[in-house]
Amino acid sequence: MSDISLAIGSPKSGIFTLIDNKTQLPVASPVFTNQAVGANSNPEFATFALDGSNNAVGTAIAAGSGTITFTTDASWTDPGDNSAQTQTGLTVTKAFTVLPSADGATFDVVFP
């Protein structure tokens, strides 16, 4: 899973997504409940909140890095056997980096 890269002055939104363990593809139409932003190791560099659609929004404050944790419950239909699935307490911790300015470019290799 990719890290979060933020630039000062440019908030960035993230969408809660389920990835099927077998196919490594996004699960179609999952239903998320109880979404929450958890522990932020360095809130002096960036803050994270949920917007009205329960998407995560990262706002850069100062150049630096840290980690942020998100949690949710989810219900979905398994793409392999079409069975109904529910899981509570799903958690992901993402590394984040705040770039010193929005100018310039950063090289990366991304595997979507």
C-alpha positions in Angstrom: 0.0 0.0 0.0 1.3 3.4 -0.9 2.3 6.0 1.5 0.7 9.5 1.7 2.6 12.4 0.2 1.2 15.9 1.1 2.3 19.4 0.0 1.8 22.5 2.1 -1.3 24.4 0.9 -2.8 21.4 -1.0 -5.0 19.2 1.2 -5.4 15.7 -0.2 -8.4 13.3 0.1 -8.2 9.5 0.6 -11.0 7.0 0.0 -11.6 4.0 2.3 -11.1 1.0 0.0 -11.1 -2.8 0.5 -8.6 -4.9 -1.4 -9.4 -8.5 -2.0 -6.6 -10.7 -0.5 -6.7 -13.2 -3.3 -7.0 -11.0 -6.4 -5.4 -7.8 -5.0 -8.2 -5.8 -6.7 -10.6 -3.4 -5.0 -13.8 -5.0 -3.7 -16.9 -3.6 -5.4 -19.3 -1.5 -3.4 -18.2 -2.2 0.2 -20.2 -0.5 3.0 -18.0 1.2 5.7 -19.3 2.1 9.1 -17.7 3.6 12.2 -14.8 5.2 10.3 -12.3 6.9 12.5 -9.0 8.7 12.4 -6.7 7.1 15.0 -3.2 7.9 16.3 -1.1 10.4 14.5 2.6 10.1 15.4 3.4 13.7 14.3 0.4 16.0 14.2 2.8 19.0 14.1 3.5 18.0 10.4 0.0 17.1 9.2 -3.6 16.6 10.5 -6.1 14.1 9.3 -9.9 14.2 9.6 -13.0 12.7 7.9 -15.1 14.9 5.6 -18.9 14.7 5.3 -18.6 11.7 3.0 -16.3 9.9 5.5 -13.3 10.3 3.2 -10.0 10.9 4.9 -8.5 14.4 4.3 -4.9 15.1 5.1 -3.8 18.7 5.6 -0.1 19.6 5.6 1.2 21.9 8.3 5.0 21.8 8.0 7.7 19.7 6.3 8.2 16.4 8.0 6.9 12.8 8.3 5.0 10.4 10.5 2.3 7.8 10.6 -1.5 7.9 10.8 -3.9 5.1 11.6 -7.4 4.7 10.2 -10.1 2.3 11.5 -13.5 1.1 10.2 -16.0 -1.7 10.1 -17.0 -3.1 6.7 -19.6 -5.2 4.9 -19.2 -6.5 1.4 -19.9 -9.4 -1.0 -16.9 -11.7 -1.6 -16.1 -11.6 -5.3 -15.0 -15.3 -5.3 -18.1 -17.0 -3.9 -20.6 -14.1 -3.6 -20.9 -14.7 0.1 -21.8 -11.8 2.4 -18.9 -10.7 4.6 -18.7 -8.4 7.6 -15.6 -7.5 9.6 -15.2 -5.1 12.5 -12.1 -3.3 13.7 -10.2 -3.1 10.3 -7.1 -0.9 10.9 -4.5 0.4 8.5 -1.4 2.5 9.4 0.0 4.7 6.7 3.3 6.6 6.5 3.0 10.2 5.5 5.5 12.8 4.3 4.9 16.5 4.0 6.9 18.1 1.2 8.3 21.6 2.0 6.4 23.3 -0.9 4.1 22.5 -3.7 6.8 23.5 -6.3 9.0 21.0 -8.0 8.5 17.3 -8.5 9.1 14.0 -6.7 10.0 10.7 -8.4 8.2 7.6 -7.2 7.2 4.1 -8.4 3.6 3.4 -7.6 2.0 -0.1 -7.9 -1.8 0.6 -7.9 
